[in-house]
């Protein structure tokens, strides 16, 4: 019932608009799944501050974090139907509604976090965002790529062969499962809330996530090694309901777009600081930070990446845009 009430509240907020000669009052609802001390919340708060200030309060922003409006798939559906204004989401939950985004699950699509962010904030990011209007979304840009590394309780991972028979919790994505199978691991999809106990009891040997989340969710308490495998860089992005965007006048639309740009830059820096702080706190907690031989991982997963890109709608087009943008960075 709590979720239902929140959805009703969100829809009600989003529809508020007083007609007449006085300035129309509009409330934009923005939802995400993460905790308050995250780059998602950092974006939402900065966006709210900028929009409300620059519209003199004519447009307000209501933030619903920690899955108050449901999971990312549910919120994406709500945004597309017009029941919610904006969602901050990872790329993986979008694959059902935007099949072109399956390309982001290719292992080693990006070389490192710095390159990933430069490409997502440039022409490649613009190209990938251009797919969204055809699927019922108004893009407001990418926040950052989220580096997903393997952490383990059983042994360090120094090369791909060390992954043999390691039971690793992965997200429920066929591409992630295939990637870890190619490494010889035993990928084990499970509810994220169960991972701590699973690590503690040896049900799994490890999991994969970003350094900041590894520490904030206390998985550093039940892991001995944080291995910088850098297998996936999962983009996070902001998408808006076209219906809600079109309710705004031209000046308000420009303010929303510019505020999103500035808030994204703020959130990227927030994530990068959290990334560095996560590694530092992990070391302080006694976790060994391992830098594996990444070439062995790339060799082992190359066929998975090729197969995924080839089978993804407009995958060749996306890959060409990526390589063109990458060449421009040189």
Secondary structure, DSSP 8 states (H G I E B T S, - for coil): -HHHHHHHHHHHHHH----SSS---EEEEEE-SS-SSSHHHHHHHHHHHHHHHHTTTSEEEEEE-TTTT--HHHHHHHHHHTS-SEEEEESGGGTTT-GGGGGGGSTTSSSSHHHHHHHHTSHHHHHHHTTGGGGT-EEEEEEEEEEEEEEESS----SGGGGTT-EEE--S-HHHHHHHHHTT-EE----GGGHHHHHHHTS-SEEEE-HHHHHHTTGGGG-SEEEEEEEEEEEEEEEE-HHHHHHS-HHHHHHHHHHHHHHHHHHHHHHHHHHHHHHHHHHHTT-EEE---HHHHHHHHHHHHHHHHHHSTTHHHHHHHHHHHHHHH-
